[in-house]
Amino acid sequence: MRITLLWCALVIVGLTAGCGCGSKALVAGTLEDGTFWEKPLLAGSNSGGSYSKGSRVEVYEQFVVVTTPDGVSHVHPHGYYSRLQLKTH
């Protein structure tokens, strides 16, 4: 679990480093549905799950961030989730 959180933090830092302008979400809202996968969608063997409906979702250029009601954020690169549905405000 700690390795996953460290990896996610490194991905965010790596993808936003050098931007200077600060990353701004392309779209944000609350989660309605979606499956988030351990491996890329095209992987032969994969396992996935979901987060609580109503979790905060922010879509960036190269990844999405899902923040659950307990305040824990999860980073997923594009290609590691499917059927993403969110309600924008």
C-alpha positions as CSV (number, residue, x, y, z in Angstrom):
1,M,0.0,0.0,0.0
2,R,2.8,2.4,0.9
3,I,4.6,1.6,-2.3
4,T,1.5,2.4,-4.3
5,L,1.1,5.7,-2.6
6,L,4.7,6.5,-3.1
7,W,4.4,5.6,-6.8
8,C,1.3,7.8,-7.2
9,A,3.1,10.7,-5.6
10,L,6.1,10.3,-7.9
11,V,3.8,10.1,-10.9
12,I,2.1,13.3,-10.0
13,V,5.4,15.1,-9.4
14,G,6.9,13.7,-12.6
15,L,4.0,14.6,-14.8
16,T,3.6,18.1,-13.4
17,A,7.3,19.0,-13.0
18,G,8.4,21.9,-15.2
19,C,4.9,23.1,-15.9
20,G,5.4,26.3,-14.0
21,C,1.7,27.2,-14.4
22,G,0.5,24.5,-12.0
23,S,-1.6,21.7,-13.4
24,K,-5.3,22.5,-13.8
25,A,-7.9,19.7,-14.2
26,L,-9.4,19.4,-17.6
27,V,-12.7,18.4,-16.0
28,A,-13.7,17.7,-12.4
29,G,-16.8,16.3,-10.6
30,T,-18.1,13.5,-8.5
31,L,-17.8,9.8,-9.4
32,E,-20.9,8.1,-10.7
33,D,-19.3,4.9,-12.0
34,G,-16.0,3.4,-13.2
35,T,-13.6,0.6,-12.9
36,F,-10.0,1.2,-12.0
37,W,-7.5,-1.4,-13.0
38,E,-4.2,-2.6,-11.6
39,K,-2.7,-3.0,-15.0
40,P,-3.3,-1.4,-18.4
41,L,-6.7,-2.3,-20.0
42,L,-5.1,-4.5,-22.7
43,A,-3.2,-6.6,-20.1
44,G,-4.1,-10.3,-20.4
45,S,-4.7,-10.8,-16.7
46,N,-6.0,-7.9,-14.7
47,S,-8.0,-7.0,-11.6
48,G,-10.0,-3.9,-10.9
49,G,-12.4,-2.3,-8.5
50,S,-14.2,0.9,-7.9
51,Y,-14.4,3.8,-5.4
52,S,-17.4,5.1,-3.5
53,K,-20.0,6.9,-5.6
54,G,-19.6,10.6,-4.9
55,S,-15.8,10.5,-4.6
56,R,-14.1,13.6,-6.2
57,V,-12.6,13.0,-9.6
58,E,-10.2,15.3,-11.4
59,V,-9.1,14.5,-15.0
60,Y,-5.7,15.8,-16.0
61,E,-3.9,15.6,-19.3
62,Q,-2.1,12.3,-18.5
63,F,-3.9,10.8,-15.5
64,V,-7.0,11.0,-13.2
65,V,-7.1,11.6,-9.5
66,V,-9.9,10.1,-7.4
67,T,-10.3,11.4,-3.8
68,T,-12.4,9.2,-1.6
69,P,-14.7,10.7,1.1
70,D,-12.0,9.8,3.7
71,G,-9.6,12.2,2.0
72,V,-7.3,9.6,0.4
73,S,-6.3,10.4,-3.2
74,H,-5.6,7.7,-5.8
75,V,-3.8,8.5,-9.1
76,H,-4.5,6.4,-12.3
77,P,-2.8,7.0,-15.6
78,H,-5.1,7.0,-18.7
79,G,-5.5,3.4,-19.9
80,Y,-5.9,2.1,-16.3
81,Y,-9.6,2.8,-15.9
82,S,-12.8,2.1,-17.9
83,R,-16.4,3.2,-18.0
84,L,-15.6,6.4,-16.1
85,Q,-18.7,8.5,-15.4
86,L,-18.7,11.6,-13.4
87,K,-21.2,14.3,-12.6
88,T,-19.8,17.8,-13.1
89,H,-21.0,20.8,-11.0
